[in-house]
Amino acid sequence: QMVAASGTQLSAFIHWYYWSTYVGTTTASVILGCVFSDYTSLVIEVGVNVLLMGAALLAWYCLNKWLVREPISMNPFKTVYSVLKFCSRHKTPIHRSSLTYWDDTPPSRLDLGKKKYGGPFSTEEVENVKAFFAISLILVSLGGFLIVNDTDTDNIAYEMNNPTLRFCSVHDILTNHNLVILVAIPLYEFVICPLFRNYIPTLLKKIGIGILVDLAAVACALSIDIFLHDGPDNTAKDDCNILSVNTTNPNSTVSSAVIAIPVTLNTISELIVFVSTFEFIFAQSPYSMRSMLVGTFY
């Protein structure tokens, strides 16, 4: 729906979309956690999700004639499969076009699928496949970050909570990373972006900065973990569970403000990496393969 949109407009759309998802999850968690029991909350959550999905499908059906529908010449999955299948069966060009010439370096296996080398695919289709694999390689390289980001400070944020307390306790709200996102995105859009637009790094540099921030969150969480298990007041001999703040000594305590530091760093890294990756996909991927690449990232 934003075919002719600028990079700034696409970035703003991605930011506010990401922000709106956390508005919904935070509001639902607070209301359901404070008012209803666990079983009732689960039933209500499933019911609301079904209703909202049905409303989205109904809206798409009713508003379909007003939506921008760009024709897609070929299924992207079929394009990738067909190009790879052709290139796996041909190691040399079938024939050379009279409009081409030989370079110092021979064409790659993927390039053999182009029509000028005798293949059945247009230059655009082959280049789209090459762009797909280049972007997919970057997405695969973020796999380590996703594993660390999902497991590092979540244990601290939730295991420090009293199991008898509900989600709406003050400690839960202070350590919940949703609130950091709800504040960070408007701050970026209304303050940082307008005032420091010339100093904002590129998308790949943003992803790198996000990974470094996540490493800082892991180091901070690990330091807290070691302090709780090996501190002067803790005489327990149990093993140190990395990134887990459970301890058998009730005298080993840490304030919520200290716990909020790694949680905040972890949330900022998640926000930077996820949002920047979506921006990178929309900026660099071919139009016909955007949906497939977004699905690959998820």
ZIFENWO-V311622 format. One record per backbone hydrogen bond with DSSP energy under -0.5 kcal/mol. NH is the residue of the N-H (numbers start at 1). CO is the residue of the C=O. E is the energy in kcal/mol with one decimal. If there is no record, write none. Layout:
nh:NH co:CO e:E
nh:NH co:CO e:E
This chain:
nh:5 co:2 e:-0.9
nh:10 co:6 e:-2.3
nh:11 co:7 e:-2.3
nh:12 co:8 e:-2.4
nh:13 co:9 e:-2.4
nh:14 co:10 e:-2.4
nh:15 co:11 e:-2.5
nh:16 co:12 e:-2.5
nh:17 co:13 e:-2.2
nh:18 co:14 e:-2.4
nh:19 co:15 e:-2.3
nh:20 co:16 e:-2.5
nh:21 co:17 e:-1.7
nh:22 co:18 e:-1.1
nh:23 co:19 e:-1.6
nh:24 co:20 e:-1.9
nh:25 co:21 e:-2.0
nh:26 co:22 e:-2.3
nh:27 co:23 e:-2.2
nh:28 co:24 e:-2.5
nh:29 co:25 e:-2.3
nh:30 co:26 e:-2.3
nh:31 co:27 e:-2.4
nh:32 co:28 e:-2.7
nh:33 co:29 e:-2.3
nh:34 co:30 e:-1.7
nh:35 co:31 e:-1.8
nh:36 co:32 e:-1.5
nh:41 co:37 e:-2.6
nh:42 co:38 e:-2.0
nh:43 co:39 e:-2.2
nh:44 co:40 e:-2.5
nh:45 co:41 e:-2.6
nh:46 co:42 e:-2.4
nh:47 co:43 e:-2.4
nh:48 co:44 e:-2.7
nh:49 co:45 e:-2.2
nh:50 co:46 e:-2.1
nh:51 co:47 e:-2.3
nh:52 co:48 e:-2.7
nh:53 co:49 e:-2.3
nh:54 co:50 e:-2.2
nh:55 co:51 e:-2.4
nh:56 co:52 e:-2.3
nh:57 co:53 e:-2.2
nh:58 co:54 e:-2.3
nh:59 co:55 e:-2.4
nh:60 co:56 e:-2.3
nh:61 co:57 e:-2.1
nh:62 co:58 e:-2.3
nh:63 co:59 e:-2.4
nh:66 co:63 e:-1.3
nh:67 co:63 e:-0.6
nh:67 co:64 e:-0.9
nh:69 co:67 e:-0.5
nh:70 co:68 e:-0.6
nh:73 co:71 e:-0.6
nh:79 co:75 e:-2.3
nh:80 co:76 e:-2.4
nh:81 co:77 e:-2.3
nh:82 co:78 e:-2.7
nh:83 co:79 e:-2.5
nh:84 co:80 e:-2.3
nh:85 co:81 e:-2.3
nh:86 co:82 e:-2.4
nh:87 co:83 e:-2.5
nh:88 co:84 e:-1.9
nh:89 co:85 e:-0.8
nh:89 co:86 e:-0.8
nh:90 co:86 e:-0.8
nh:94 co:117 e:-1.4
nh:95 co:117 e:-1.0
nh:97 co:116 e:-1.8
nh:100 co:97 e:-1.4
nh:112 co:108 e:-1.0
nh:113 co:110 e:-1.6
nh:114 co:111 e:-1.9
nh:115 co:121 e:-1.4
nh:117 co:114 e:-1.3
nh:118 co:115 e:-1.6
nh:119 co:114 e:-2.8
nh:121 co:113 e:-2.3
nh:126 co:122 e:-1.9
nh:127 co:123 e:-2.4
nh:128 co:124 e:-2.2
nh:129 co:125 e:-1.8
nh:130 co:126 e:-2.2
nh:131 co:127 e:-2.4
nh:132 co:128 e:-2.2
nh:133 co:129 e:-2.0
nh:134 co:130 e:-2.0
nh:135 co:131 e:-2.5
nh:136 co:132 e:-2.4
nh:137 co:133 e:-1.9
nh:138 co:134 e:-1.2
nh:139 co:135 e:-2.1
nh:140 co:136 e:-2.6
nh:141 co:137 e:-1.7
nh:142 co:138 e:-0.7
nh:142 co:139 e:-0.8
nh:143 co:140 e:-2.0
nh:146 co:142 e:-2.2
nh:147 co:143 e:-1.9
nh:148 co:144 e:-2.3
nh:149 co:145 e:-3.2
nh:150 co:146 e:-1.7
nh:151 co:147 e:-0.9
nh:151 co:148 e:-0.6
nh:152 co:148 e:-1.9
nh:157 co:153 e:-2.5
nh:158 co:154 e:-1.7
nh:159 co:155 e:-2.9
nh:160 co:156 e:-1.2
nh:161 co:158 e:-0.9
nh:165 co:162 e:-2.0
nh:169 co:166 e:-1.6
nh:173 co:169 e:-2.0
nh:174 co:170 e:-2.3
nh:175 co:171 e:-1.8
nh:176 co:172 e:-0.8
nh:176 co:173 e:-0.5
nh:179 co:176 e:-1.0
nh:180 co:176 e:-0.6
nh:181 co:177 e:-1.7
nh:182 co:178 e:-2.3
nh:183 co:179 e:-1.3
nh:184 co:180 e:-2.8
nh:185 co:181 e:-1.9
nh:187 co:183 e:-1.7
nh:188 co:184 e:-2.4
nh:189 co:185 e:-2.6
nh:190 co:186 e:-2.5
nh:191 co:187 e:-1.7
nh:192 co:187 e:-1.9
nh:193 co:188 e:-3.2
nh:195 co:191 e:-1.8
nh:196 co:192 e:-2.7
nh:199 co:196 e:-1.3
nh:200 co:197 e:-1.0
nh:206 co:202 e:-2.3
nh:207 co:203 e:-2.2
nh:208 co:204 e:-2.0
nh:209 co:205 e:-2.5
nh:210 co:206 e:-2.6
nh:211 co:207 e:-2.0
nh:212 co:208 e:-2.0
nh:213 co:209 e:-2.4
nh:214 co:210 e:-2.0
nh:215 co:211 e:-2.0
nh:216 co:212 e:-1.9
nh:217 co:213 e:-1.9
nh:218 co:214 e:-2.3
nh:219 co:215 e:-2.4
nh:220 co:216 e:-2.3
nh:221 co:217 e:-2.7
nh:222 co:218 e:-2.6
nh:223 co:219 e:-2.0
nh:224 co:220 e:-2.0
nh:225 co:221 e:-2.2
nh:226 co:222 e:-2.5
nh:227 co:223 e:-2.2
nh:228 co:224 e:-2.2
nh:229 co:225 e:-1.8
nh:230 co:226 e:-2.9
nh:231 co:227 e:-1.0
nh:234 co:231 e:-1.1
nh:235 co:233 e:-0.8
nh:241 co:239 e:-0.7
nh:242 co:240 e:-0.8
nh:244 co:241 e:-1.8
nh:250 co:248 e:-0.7
nh:252 co:249 e:-1.4
nh:253 co:251 e:-1.1
nh:259 co:255 e:-1.8
nh:260 co:256 e:-1.9
nh:261 co:257 e:-0.6
nh:261 co:258 e:-1.0
nh:262 co:258 e:-0.7
nh:263 co:259 e:-1.4
nh:264 co:260 e:-2.5
nh:265 co:261 e:-2.4
nh:266 co:262 e:-2.7
nh:267 co:263 e:-2.2
nh:268 co:264 e:-2.5
nh:269 co:265 e:-2.3
nh:270 co:266 e:-2.2
nh:271 co:267 e:-2.6
nh:272 co:268 e:-2.6
nh:273 co:269 e:-2.6
nh:274 co:270 e:-2.4
nh:275 co:271 e:-1.9
nh:276 co:272 e:-2.1
nh:277 co:273 e:-2.2
nh:278 co:274 e:-2.1
nh:279 co:275 e:-2.3
nh:280 co:276 e:-2.4
nh:281 co:277 e:-2.4
nh:282 co:278 e:-2.3
nh:283 co:279 e:-2.0
nh:284 co:280 e:-2.4
nh:285 co:281 e:-2.2
nh:289 co:286 e:-1.4
nh:290 co:287 e:-1.0
nh:293 co:289 e:-2.2
nh:294 co:290 e:-2.6
nh:295 co:291 e:-2.3
nh:296 co:292 e:-2.1
nh:297 co:293 e:-2.3
nh:298 co:294 e:-2.0
